[in-house]
């Protein structure tokens, strides 16, 4: 979202207020407003904005997850120089949105992809050499799903074995294997 590039939180809040006022049915604007309010520690208002976004578009969390993974794959496939950093930053933003939205969901423990958003965030941070925050994200994933490395490995194996024709599926399988390998190596250390 372009509006999230604004530097000042007040400017972000005003921009998202205007966006939701102009188009109250625009779920992405409600998500942006939720993130901006969250960064100002206005958690009750932030949760209300996220709830409104989910009410308008129940699939919005999946959208943010997919955007995050797509940016990671773009960064790995051929982005150059600053583009790589921008792709990883963008993916972190999308995963944080997905995590924030899920945090207001009462049934988040039943959402099998909740841990995956932390994994995606952790991988993007790892690729940016932000090991401390990366490990924290991976630890959150492991709290939500104890055997996340095994799950990712199985997901990757499933995609590979089913020979999905799209190159992206192979990229995702490869990415899952890499992340699973990283998580298993960290477990041993």
C-alpha positions as CSV (number, residue, x, y, z in Angstrom):
1,X,0.0,0.0,0.0
2,X,1.4,3.3,-1.1
3,X,0.0,5.1,2.0
4,X,2.2,3.1,4.3
5,X,5.2,4.8,2.8
6,X,4.3,8.0,4.6
7,X,6.8,8.6,7.3
8,X,4.7,10.2,10.0
9,X,2.1,8.2,11.8
10,X,-0.3,11.2,12.0
11,X,-0.1,11.5,8.3
12,X,-0.8,7.8,7.9
13,X,-3.8,8.0,10.3
14,X,-5.3,11.0,8.4
15,X,-4.7,9.3,5.0
16,X,-6.4,6.1,6.2
17,X,-9.2,8.0,7.8
18,X,-9.8,9.8,4.5
19,X,-9.7,6.5,2.6
20,X,-12.2,4.8,4.9
21,X,-14.4,7.9,4.8
22,X,-14.3,8.1,1.0
23,X,-14.8,4.3,0.5
24,X,-16.0,2.6,3.7
25,X,-16.2,-0.7,1.8
26,X,-12.4,-0.7,1.1
27,X,-11.0,-3.4,3.3
28,X,-7.4,-2.7,2.6
29,X,-7.8,0.9,3.9
30,X,-9.3,-0.5,7.1
31,X,-6.2,-2.8,7.4
32,X,-3.9,0.2,6.8
33,X,-5.7,2.1,9.5
34,X,-5.4,-0.8,11.9
35,X,-1.7,-1.1,11.3
36,X,-1.2,2.7,11.8
37,X,-3.2,2.7,15.0
38,X,-1.3,-0.4,16.2
39,X,2.0,1.3,15.7
40,X,0.7,4.1,17.9
41,X,-0.3,1.6,20.6
42,X,-4.0,2.3,20.1
43,X,-4.8,-1.4,20.2
44,X,-8.5,-1.2,20.9
45,X,-9.1,1.1,17.9
46,X,-6.6,-0.9,15.8
47,X,-8.6,-4.1,16.5
48,X,-11.9,-2.5,15.5
49,X,-10.3,-1.4,12.2
50,X,-9.0,-5.0,11.6
51,X,-12.4,-6.4,12.5
52,X,-14.1,-4.1,10.0
53,X,-11.6,-5.2,7.3
54,X,-12.3,-8.9,7.9
55,X,-16.1,-8.2,7.9
56,X,-15.8,-6.5,4.5
57,X,-13.4,-9.1,3.1
58,X,-13.1,-12.4,5.0
59,X,-10.3,-13.5,2.7
60,X,-8.1,-10.5,3.3
61,X,-5.7,-12.4,5.6
62,X,-5.1,-15.0,2.8
63,X,-4.4,-12.0,0.4
64,X,-1.8,-10.6,2.7
65,X,-0.1,-14.0,3.2
66,X,0.0,-14.6,-0.5
67,X,1.4,-11.1,-1.2
68,X,4.1,-11.7,1.4
69,X,5.2,-15.0,-0.1
70,X,5.1,-13.6,-3.6
71,X,7.5,-10.8,-2.6
72,X,9.9,-13.3,-1.0
73,X,9.9,-15.4,-4.2
74,X,10.5,-12.3,-6.3
75,X,13.4,-11.3,-4.1
76,X,14.9,-14.8,-4.5
77,X,14.2,-15.2,-8.2
78,X,15.9,-12.2,-9.7
79,X,15.6,-8.9,-7.9
80,X,18.8,-7.0,-7.9
81,X,20.5,-4.7,-5.3
82,X,18.0,-2.5,-3.5
83,X,15.1,-4.3,-5.1
84,X,15.9,-7.4,-2.9
85,X,15.7,-5.3,0.3
86,X,12.5,-3.6,-0.9
87,X,10.9,-7.0,-1.6
88,X,11.8,-8.4,1.8
89,X,10.6,-5.2,3.5
90,X,7.3,-5.4,1.6
91,X,6.8,-9.1,2.5
92,X,7.4,-8.2,6.2
93,X,4.7,-5.5,6.0
94,X,2.2,-8.0,4.5
95,X,3.0,-10.7,7.0
96,X,2.7,-8.2,9.9
97,X,-0.8,-7.2,8.5
98,X,-1.8,-10.9,8.4
99,X,-0.5,-11.4,12.0
100,X,-2.3,-8.3,13.3
101,X,-5.6,-9.3,11.7
102,X,-5.4,-12.8,13.0
103,X,-4.6,-11.5,16.5
104,X,-8.1,-10.1,16.8
105,X,-9.6,-13.4,15.6
106,X,-11.0,-15.5,18.5
107,X,-10.4,-18.7,16.5
108,X,-6.8,-18.0,15.5
109,X,-5.6,-21.2,17.1
110,X,-7.7,-23.1,14.5
111,X,-6.1,-21.2,11.6
112,X,-3.3,-23.5,10.2
113,X,-1.7,-20.6,8.3
114,X,-1.3,-18.4,11.4
115,X,2.2,-19.8,12.1
116,X,3.1,-19.6,8.4
117,X,2.8,-15.8,8.6
118,X,5.4,-15.8,11.3
119,X,7.6,-18.1,9.3
120,X,7.4,-15.8,6.3
121,X,8.2,-12.8,8.4
122,X,11.1,-14.7,10.0
123,X,12.5,-15.8,6.7
124,X,12.4,-12.3,5.2
125,X,14.1,-10.9,8.4
126,X,16.7,-13.8,8.2
127,X,17.5,-12.9,4.5
128,X,18.1,-9.3,5.7
129,X,20.5,-10.5,8.4
130,X,18.2,-9.4,11.1
131,X,18.8,-12.6,13.1
132,X,17.4,-11.4,16.4
133,X,13.9,-10.5,15.0
134,X,14.0,-13.5,12.7
135,X,14.5,-15.9,15.6
136,X,11.7,-14.2,17.5
137,X,9.3,-14.6,14.6
138,X,10.4,-18.3,14.2
139,X,9.8,-18.8,17.9
140,X,6.3,-17.4,17.6
141,X,5.6,-19.8,14.8
142,X,6.9,-22.7,16.9
143,X,4.6,-21.7,19.8
144,X,1.6,-21.8,17.4
145,X,2.7,-25.0,15.7
146,X,5.3,-27.1,17.5
147,X,6.4,-29.0,14.4
148,X,6.4,-26.2,11.9
149,X,9.6,-27.4,10.2
150,X,8.0,-30.8,9.5
151,X,4.9,-29.2,8.2
152,X,6.8,-26.9,5.8
153,X,8.9,-29.9,4.7
154,X,5.7,-32.0,4.0
155,X,4.1,-29.0,2.2
156,X,7.2,-28.7,0.0
157,X,7.3,-32.4,-0.7
158,X,3.6,-32.4,-1.6
159,X,4.1,-29.6,-4.1
160,X,7.2,-31.3,-5.6
161,X,5.6,-34.7,-5.8
162,X,2.4,-33.5,-7.4
163,X,4.5,-32.0,-10.2
164,X,2.4,-28.8,-10.4
165,X,3.2,-27.3,-13.8
166,X,3.7,-23.8,-12.6
167,X,7.3,-22.7,-11.9
168,X,6.1,-20.8,-8.9
169,X,5.0,-24.0,-7.2
170,X,8.5,-25.4,-7.5
171,X,9.9,-22.1,-6.1
172,X,7.5,-22.4,-3.1
173,X,8.5,-26.0,-2.5
174,X,12.2,-25.1,-2.7
175,X,11.5,-22.1,-0.3
176,X,9.7,-24.4,2.1
177,X,12.6,-26.9,2.1
178,X,15.1,-24.1,2.7
179,X,13.1,-22.7,5.7
180,X,12.5,-26.2,7.1
181,X,16.2,-26.9,6.9
182,X,17.0,-23.6,8.6
183,X,14.5,-24.3,11.4
184,X,15.9,-27.8,11.9
185,X,19.5,-26.6,12.0
186,X,18.5,-23.9,14.6
187,X,16.8,-26.6,16.7
188,X,20.1,-28.5,16.9
189,X,22.2,-25.5,17.9
